[in-house]
Every structure is written in structure tokens, then in C-alpha cells.
Amino acid sequence: MKALYLTLVMCLCQQVFYAQTDRQQIENVIQLYFDGWATGDSSKLSKAMHHSCNLKNYRDGQFILIPKKDYVSRFRLRDRPKGLETNIIYVDITDELIAGAKVEISTATDKFTDYFNLMKTTEGWFIMDKISTRKPHRVRAMLPEKEVVLTGLNRPWSMAFMSEEEVLISQKEGDLLRVNLQTKTRTPIKNFPTDAVDSLAGFGDNTGKFEVLLDPNFAQNKFIYLSYAAKGEGGKTTKVIRATLENDALSNVKTLLVASPYTHNRHHYGGGMVFGYDGKLYITIGERLFTEQDEPALPIAQNVQDRRGKIYRINSDGTIPNDNPDFGPNAVKGLFAIGIRAAQGLAMHPTTQAIWFTEHGTHQGDEINVLKAGANYGWPIKTTGKYRYDGYAPPQLKDSTYTNPVWHWSHTVAPTGLVFYKGEEFPAWKGSLLVPGLSKGSLWRISIEGETVKSAEELFLDSRVRARKVVQSPLGRLYLLTDEANGQVIRIWNRG
């Protein structure tokens, strides 16, 4: 019985371990090193460092190499130093197997900057070697600048990185392109579905091609996911497909979602997509109305039998996960949240794995929300802004609970495709939410703590540009897509 108990405990511990991300595991190893260093606990240091680990330094003209065994033997148990501060400056992971980290340790009398190389073994992550100096970490100046990388795009909507240089760019009013950001070559992707329709009424018409998203296993299966405005009997609607991308052409096209009914409304298609930590595909679908005057007695976004005004969660093949929230026997399949007016951007927090999304209000009322299973975000019963139709009086629905946004603006921003910053170029931005806007061309850095917004800073006040999406490359470089007839890809870099 005791053996069975121990086995169960070990299994649970392994499940907890593997439930953590590599970044969390690495940070735990570094924290173990911090604790061992601070208290002189050689057992903690030994657990954090691989048996082959060496420590390297260069002091007074001499190179010093200290094997782990000699280094650990120097420590004796002690009280934690007063004024001790430890900080992980950055962690850079490659291929989920190797990583580099920069850390700082400060006491009342000393400052150390250490560089760790780490490796993942069958037993977990370990520090493989360390380079140390008795100098404080140098903080780079925060001097963000813009550099135009690509021009001549027709209202680019989304960009997906196949490598650091090769990207797919969807144009709202043009082709899906494969682009090399270094050589500037662009190649149209053939065989896009023939039911796709571009904007027909000029500026203000939301119709077109929307998100392009790579499968998490794209290197193996070559799957990409596309959302776009599709034409059909009765008008247009939002459609989501999966296709195989090979030889610059789409094949094996599979329809995953059609947000019927088809209507002649040309607004608020939604079309934002992201893969969650659970491997499921999350999709935004807009309400499609321009004014509340056209709302039926039971508003579209509140009607679980209507596919519009919702956020969906589906498997990558279009089937419905068994653990989706239950909206009742008559609800359309795949619902994850309701009460949505015009959500576009979705982004997953790199640590908590929570999905955050932007939402367009009418007059003001633009929001940032955290996605919750089964949540009702209130539209049009509740809004932080004003109604477009002054005479609209929303119905009072019984037994409805509404989820408030974590942030809303007091002026119109029209927030679009957002991203959590996890690069190294702007250390002070680490973990911030970067949110572009269509209105007045704003770009915001949102500082968060848990699920609370602590501050909102608008960037580039003197060079606003109507922006559709901010994206991050595999190496953490930031790019901005401008929503213009002569659309641009803009690199945001730190000249400090």
C-alpha cells in the first residue's frame, strides 16, 4: 500500500512538472540556484547545476575555470544576505532543448551579472555552465524607432512567420503572399478559395482576407489556417478553412467554420485566430451589424442559436472538443464565449496561457478582455461606451451574468491584433501587451499584473499610423502592419 502511495505521488509530481512550460521550468532551476547561493545550501546548487558544469571567469589578466564540485564545496549554510535582490534579465530558448539566460544578483556590497547556458535532459533542465562578472547588468536605453521593411501591400491584415526571414502575409484587399523580409521578394499563394470576396464599397468596408495562422506542427504537417469573407447565397459571412501549403499553393482545403447566415452587412466579420496552450483553435466572429437599430428582440450576440457575435473553440480539424462549455441543447456547436460585438485580436499570455482579446466599441467602449470559458461579455446589453443609435434600449435578459473587461479606453482606439512581448530588445517591455489601433493610428504598451492592467502608455505619439496588427518574430523582433492602400511592414527596434 505504501509503495502504491509513493508511486501515485511520483506520477502526480511528474504531471505537474510536464504541465509547466520550458520557460517556467528554467526559471524554477534558476530560482533554485538563487536560493542555494543566498543561503549557502550546496544541495540546492547541486540540483540546479549539471554534474559537468564549469564556472568561468576572467580576473586580473587570468582565465579561471572552476568545476562544479569545487565551486559547490566552497559554500556553507548562512543567513540570507540583507538587501539581496535577484533578477532574471532574460531567458532565450531554442528548439525546447537548449537555452541561455542572463541573471543579476545584488547584495548590499556586491553586484554580479551571470550568463547561464542550460540544457534539457531526460531529468529536466540544468545549468550546464556559467560565466560571471562582478559588474551590474547594463540597462539599455529605451529608444524605440520605426524602420519601414516592406511597402506596396494592399491593407495587410496578418503576418505569420515560417522562419526569421520568411513570412506569410494576408492582404485584406489582395493576395495571400509569401514574403522574404530580407530580399523583399514576394510570391502570391495560388489556389485561394474562389468564394473569397474583397471590399466592394471602398474604405469602411471590412470585407476581405483576414488572419493567416500556422499550425503548431507546421514544419511536419504544412497546415495553415485562414479566415476571410466568403460570398454565398444571401450575401457574405466569415469563413475559416485549413489547407496544406506546398509549392506556394493551397491544397486539401477543409472548411472548419462558416458563420452563417450570409448577409449583406459589410462590417465586423471578426476573423481573429490563435492556438491556445491546450492545442485548440480559438476564433472570433463579429456581430456583423453597424447600428443597434437593426438588433432583433433577442440581440444577435446574446442568441446562442446564432453563429454571429461569438468566440469559438474547436479542434484543428474542425471537430468540437468534448470539454467546451455547455450553452444548452439548441446552441450552435463550438461556442466558447458570447456577447461579442467586433473582436479581432487574440493573444496568449506566455506564462499564464490565458488568452486576451481586443473588442471594438461603438462610440468609445473599446476594450481588452481575458477570455473565460462560458463567459458572456455583455454586448449589447452592457457596454463601456455609447450606442451608435441614440434611441436603442437594450432588453433586460433574465439569469444573465456578464463579464467585465479588464481595461477600456475613454476615447476611440479601435484596437486590433495584439501580442505579448517576450523579446530581449526592450527589457522593460517584457510581459507587456502591445496593442495597435486603427483610430488615429495608435500603438499602446499595456503593463499588466496577473489579470489587472497597471498602466497604459501610448507609443510613437509623433508618428501615428493606422495599424492592423503587431507581431513578433521567432527571435522576438517586433513588426507592425499598417492598414493602408499602400500598406507597410514596419520594424520596431531599439536604437539604444
N, C-alpha and C positions, 0 to 999 in steps of 0.2 A: 504493500500500500504506500509506504514511504517512497519507494522507487518510482511508483506511478505519479505521485505528487510532484517529485522533483522533475520528472520528465515533462509534466504539464507546465510547470513553471518555466523550464527552459524553452519550451515551444512558444509560450507567451512572450518571453523576452525576445526571441528571435523575430516574432511577428512585429513587435514594437520597433526593433532595430530596422527591419526591412521596410517598415511603413514610413521611416524617415527618408527625406531626400538626401542625396550625397552631400549637399551643402550643409544640411543640419548635422550629419554625421561628422563631417570635417570640423565644423565649429565646436562640436562636443569634444573631439580629440584635442583641439587647441585649448579649449577651456580646461580640460584635464591637465594639460601641460602648465597652463597658468596657475592652477591650484597647487600642483606639485612644486613649481618654482617658488610660489609665495609662502608656502608652509614648510618647505624643505622635505616634502614627502616623496622619497625616492621611488616608492611603489607606483605612485600616480605618474611620475615622469617615465618610468619603465613601460607602463601600459600605453602611454601616448606615443612613444618612440620605438621604431622597429629595431630589432637586435643589431642590424647592420648600420644603424645611423651613426654618422660622424658629425661633429660640430667644427666649424671652420671660422677662423678669424685672421686678421692681418693687423699686427700691432707692433709699433716701434721697428718697422722695417723687416719684421719676421712673419712668415706664414705659420699659423698654429693650427694643428689638427688634433682634435680630442675625440677618441672613440666614445661611444655611448657609455660603456661600462665605467670608464674613468670619470666621465662627466657626472654621471648619477652618483658615484661614490663620494663626491665632494659635498653632497647635501646632507644636512642634519635637520631634524624637526625643529621648528621655530615658530614664533608668533608671526602672524601676517604683518608685513611692514605697514606702518602708518602712512596714510596718503597714497597707498598703492592704487594705480589705475592701469587697467589692461584694455587693449583695444585691438580688434581685428580690422585692419585697414581695408584689406580686400581678400577675396578668395577667387581664384580662376581655375575652373575645372575643364579638362579636355577628355572627351570620349568616355566620361564616367569612370576613368581608371587612374589618371594622374592629375595632380593639382599643384598649384603654387599659392602661397599665402604670405601676406606681409602683416606683421603684428608689431605693436608697440607696448612696452612695459615701462611705467613711470613710477618712481618712488620719490620720497622727499629729497633724496640726494642724487639719484641716478636716472638716466633715461636710456632705454635700449630699443633699438629697432632690429627685428629679426625677420629673416626670409626663410620660409619653410618650403621644402619640396615634399609632397605627400604622394602616397600610392595606395591603391585599394587592393587588398589581398583577399583570400577566402575568409580571413578572420576579421576583415573590416579595414578601415583607413588607418594608416600610420604615418608619422613624421619620418621620412627617410633620411633627410639631412637638414642642417640648419647653418645659416650664415648670420653672424651677429655683429653689431657695432654699438658703441656707447654714444650714439647720437640720436636726437629726436627725429621722428618722422617729419619730412618736409611736406607741408601742405601747399599744393599748387594753387595759384591764384584762380579764382572762378571768373574767367573771361570768355563766356560763350560767344561764338561768332557763327555766321552762316556762310556756307560756300555752295554755290549752285553746281550740282554734279551733272544734271541732265535737264534739258528743256524740250519743248515741242511735243509735250504729251497732251492728250485731249481729256482734261479733267480726270487725272489719276485718282483712283478710289482706294486701292490697296496694293501692298507690295509684300512678297514672300521670298525669303532668302533660301536659295538652293545651295549656296556657298557664300563666302565673304564677298565675292565679286558678282556671281550670277544670281539674278533675281527674276521673279515673275511679277509683272505689273499689270493690274487690271485698269482699263480706262473706262470711265463711265460712258463716254461717247466715242469709244474707239475699240481697237483690238485688244485682246489679251496678248501681252508681249513677253518674250524672254529677252532680258537686257543684261549686257556686261557693263558694270558701272565703271570699269577701268578703260575699256576700249570704246565705250559708248555705242557699240553695235546693238541693234535691236531687231528681233525676229518675231513676226506675227505667229501666233499659235493657230494652227489650222483646225478645222472641224468643230468650231464652237457651235453649240446648238442653234438651229435655224429659227427657233421661236424667240430668240433674244430680240429685244427691241430697245433702241436708244431713245434719247429725249426727242420728243416731237414738237414741243411748244417753246423751245429755247430755254433761257435762264429761268430757274424757278421750277422747272420740271425735274423731278427726282428720278425719272426713268433711266435705266441703263444697266451697265455691268457693275457689280459691287465687289464683294470680298473674293480674294483668292487665298487659299489656305492649303498648306502641305500637310499630308498625313504624318503623324508622329513617326511612322516607319517608312517614310517616303523613299529612303535610299534602297529599301528592299522591294516595296510594292509599287512605287511610282504613282500612287494615288494623289490627286489633288481635288479640292472641294471648291465649288464656285456657286455664288449666289448672283442672281440677275433678275431683271424684269422680263417676264415671259408674256407673249401675246397669246390669246386664245379667244374662244367664243365668249363675247361679252366684255372684252377689254384686255386688261393686263393684271398680273399679280406677281408676287415674289416666288421664285423657284430656286431650289437648291439641288445641285447634282454632284455626283462623284464621277471622276473619269481617270483613266490611265494616261499619263503624259509620257510619250515616247516619240523620238524623232520630230520634236516640235509640232506634234499633233495630238489631239484628244481621241481616245478610243474607249470602248467598253463603257459608254456613258450610262449611268444609272441615276434615275430620279429618286431623291431622298425625301423631298418635301415640296408640296405645291400648296401655297397659302390661299386657296380659293375662298371666296368667289372671285372670278375675274371681274374687274370693274373698270370704269373709265376714269377713275380718280388717278392722278399722276403724282401723288405725294406719299411720303412716309412709308416706303417699302420696308425699311429695316435692312436686313441682309448681313448684319454683323455676325461673325462666327469665331469660335475659339474652341480648342480642345481643352477639357478640364484635366485635373490631376487623375481623375477616375477613368480617363481614356474615352469619355463620352463627348459628343459634339453638341455644343450649345449654339443656338441660332436665335437672332432677334427678328421678329416680324412686326412691322408697324401697323397702326390702326387704319391708315390709308385715307382718313378724312382730313380736309383742310380746316373746316369750321365745325364747331359743336352744333350748329343749327341742323346739321344733317344726321345727328345721332338718333338711332331708334329709341324706343321706350326703354329697352334694356340695352345700355351702351355696348358697342362692339367689343371694347377691351374687357368688359365685365361678363360677356356672354361666353361661357366655356364651350358652347357648340359652334362658335365662330372661330376660324383659324387666325383671324387678324388680332393685332394688339396683344401679342403673347411672346414669351420666351420658351423655346423648345429644348429638350434634351433627348438625343437619340443616339443609337449605336452608329458606328461608322458605315454600316451597310444599310442604314435607314430603318432598321427594326427598333422597337421600343424597349428600353431597359425595364426589367421587372420591378426595380426599386424606385421608379418615378413616383412623384406624389399623386394621390388619388383625388381627382376633381369631380368624381361622380360617374355613373354608368353612361351618361349621354355626352360626356366631354370628348372633344376631339383628341386623337391619340398624340402622345408625345409632350403634352403640356408640362412645363416646369414652373412657370410663374405667369400671372395675368396682370391686367391693369396697366398696360404699356401703351404709350402714345406713339413715340417715334424714337426708339432706341437704336443706336448704330454700333458704337464701340463696345467691345468686350475684352477684358484683360484679366489674366490670372495672377494673383499675388505669388511671387516666387517662393515665399516661406510658408504662409498660411494656406496656400492653394485656394483661397476664396476667390470667386470671380466677381469683379466690379464692372459696372456698365454705366455709360452715359445715356441721358434721356433728354430729348428736346421738349421744352415747354411751348407755350403759345406766345403770349406777351410776358416776358421773363419766365420764371419757373423752370429754367434749365437745371438739371440735377445730376448728381453722381450717386449711384446706389450700389449696395452689396447684394448680390444675388442669393436668395434663400429659397429652398425647396418649398413649393406650395404657396409662396408669398403672393399677395395682391398689392401692387404698387399704386392703386387708387384711381388711376385715370378712368373717366373724367370726374369721378365723384370728389376726389381730392387733388389739389394742385397747389404748388407753392407760387404760382403766377396768376395771371388773369386769363379769362376766356377770350377767345377771338370774337365770339358772338356775344355781345353785351347782354342779350336777353336770355341767355341759357341758364336754366335752373336744373342742376343735376338731380336725379332721383335719389331718394334715400333707400338704400338696399338693406334689408334685414340680415342679421347674422354675418355681417361682413367685417373683417378685420384688415386694416390697411398698414402697410409697411412704409415708414417714412424714409426719405433719402438721408444719406449721411452728410450730404452737402448740397446746397443750391445757391445759385447766384442771384443777386438782386437786380441784375440787368441781363440783357440777352447776350448769350455767348454762342449758342448753337453748337454744343460740344460734340465731337466726332470720335475718331478712332484713337484710343488711349493706350498707354503702355506703362508698366512699372519699370523704373530704371534700375538696372543691375550691372552697369558697366563700371569701368575704373577711371574714365577720363574726367568725370565730375564726382569726386569722392563725397562731397556734401549732398549730392542728389541721390545717393544710394537708397533705394527703397521708396523714393518719391514716385508719385503718379504724375505723368506728363500727359496733359490733355489739350489738344488743339481745338480751335473753334472756327466756324465759318463766318460768324458775325464779327466784323471789324478785324478779322484775321488775327485772333489772339492765340497765344500759347501759354499754358499755365503749368506751374510746378506746384503740386499739391503734396504737402507733408502730412503723413498720417501716423497714427499710433494705434495699433490694433485696428479697430473699425471706426476710429474717430479722426476727423480731419482737424489738424492742429493749425495749419496756415495755408494760404493760397497766394502764390506770387505770380504775377504776370510777367513774362519774359519778352524781350525784344519790343519794348514799347515804341521805339522809334523806327521799327521796320516791320510793321504788321503785314501779314499776307494771309489771305483766305486759305485755311488749311483743312485738309480732309483727314489726314492720319499721320501719326508719328509712330515710327517703327524702329526696331533695334536689330543690328546685325548679329551674327554668331559671336563676334568679338566685342559686342557691346557698343558699337558705334551707332550714333543717333541720326536718323533721316526723317525729313518732313516732306509730305506730299502736298502740293498746292492745288486747290480746286479752281483751275483757270482754264480758259480755252488754250492758252499756251502754258500748260501745266509744267511744273518743275519738280525735280527731286533735289532737296536741299540737305546738305550735310551740316549738322550742328557739332562744332568742335571747340576744344578748349585751347585758346592761344596762350594761356598762362603757362 
